[in-house]
Amino acid sequence: MRRFSGKEEGYIYSRWGNPTFTEAQDKIAALEAFGLVQNGSPMQVKGILHASGMAAITTLMIATLKPGDKILTHFSLYGGNGGIDHERSSAARHQLQSSPTFAI
């Protein structure tokens, strides 16, 4: 119960994190930041793994967009992205607008 109450650090449920995910996230972040310098010091970065592409896309949208922003999409993107336009989508709930377009 100490872990569930936050009194003890550690893994509780594998979908919320596990040693394999943590190790992979750290290794990928280190590879991505290799050789990058900020203010004369190696850049510190953090990686996040997701169980699906839509989870990654949703995280990106929620973390970087603000109400009123517009999203330029394309009809040939992953099929699940089509829901971005839907009036009950998380994008709509966050007051984001999407504009599907065709390639030229």
Secondary structure as GFF3:
##gff-version 3
##sequence-region A 1 104
A	DSSP	three_ten_helix	14	16	.	.	.	ID=ss1
A	DSSP	alpha_helix	19	33	.	.	.	ID=ss2
A	DSSP	beta_strand	37	38	.	.	.	ID=ss3
A	DSSP	beta_strand	41	42	.	.	.	ID=ss4
A	DSSP	alpha_helix	53	64	.	.	.	ID=ss5
A	DSSP	beta_strand	70	74	.	.	.	ID=ss6
A	DSSP	three_ten_helix	79	85	.	.	.	ID=ss7
A	DSSP	alpha_helix	90	93	.	.	.	ID=ss8
A	DSSP	beta_strand	97	101	.	.	.	ID=ss9
###
